[in-house]
Amino acid sequence: MPLVIQVFDRLIWYAVGDIELVRSLCQGVTHIGKKTSQGFGAVDYWNVETCPEDWSEIGPNGLTRAIPLKGNMQAGNIQKHTIRPPYWLQDNSRVCIMPEEL
């Protein structure tokens, strides 16, 4: 059974909260994704820094993540997308407005 993996030089997340608490939480995360017990998804280091504004949904270049569609929201790229793990579980899927790069 082939295992498809992707290698990234960085992942960027935007979050709202106490920066010291976020740093503390990140220190316990040594791997991300599936098959971590087999060495996949290893994290070299975490760089937590402040951001001038709240970019957890919308940043300077548009949407930063999938946003569940609510009411009369107008959008171009609308898809069904899972919003929380486990991502294979269809109950966690919502119709979302998607950023251009996802």
N, C-alpha and C positions, 0 to 999 in steps of 0.2 A: 504494500500500500504506500504510494508516494506521499511524502509530507512536504507541503508547500510552505516555505518560510520566506520572510522578507527581512532584510537587514536595513536598519535606519541609523544614520549618524546622530539624529536627534528627534525627539518628540517634544512638542510644545503644548502645554495646557494652560488655560487661564482659569483662575479660581478666585473666589471672594472669601476672605477670612483673615484670621490672625496669622501673620507671616511666620512667627516662631512656631506656632502649632502646626502649620503646614510643613515646615522644615522637619519638625519632629516626626510627623506621620510618614513623610517620605523616607526617612532613614531606615524604617523597617521594611521597605519594599525593595527587594534585591532583584526581582525578576518581574516581567510583565507578559501576560498572554498564556497560551496553551503550552503544554509540555515543559514547564519550568523545571520539573524534577529530572528532565533529561538534558538540562543545560541551556535550553532555548530561552530567549527573552532576557538575558542578563543585563542589568543596568550597571554601567560603569560608575556614574555619579549623578547626583541631583544638584541642579543649580536653581535655587529658589530666589527670585528677586521681585521687588515691587513693580507695579505697572502704574502709569499715570492715571488710568481710568479703568472702569470695570469692562473688560473685554471678554467676559465669560460667555456672552451670546453674540454680541456685535462688536467688531473691532474696526480699525481704520480701513481695512480692505473688504468689509462686508461681514457676513456671518462667519463665526468661528467654529460652529458645531451645528448639528441637526437640531431644529427647534420644532417640537410638536405643534401641528397646525391647530389654531383656535379661532373660532368665530369666523369673521370676514377677512382674515389676513390675506393680503395680496402677495403673491410670490410667483417666481418663474419656475424654479426647479423643485417640484414636489414629488416625493417618493415615500414608499413604505420603508421604515428604517427601525432597527431595534435600538432602544434608548438606554438599556441597562442589561448587565449580564444575568443569566446566561443568554448569549446573543442568538442561539439557535431556537430558543423558546418563543413561539409566535405570540404568546400573551404579552411579551415585552416589546412588540412592534407597534408603531404608531405612524400615521401619515404625518410626514415632516417636511418643513422647508429645509432644503439642503444647501450647504455652502457649495460654491462652484468646484472646489478641488476634491470633494469627497466623492 
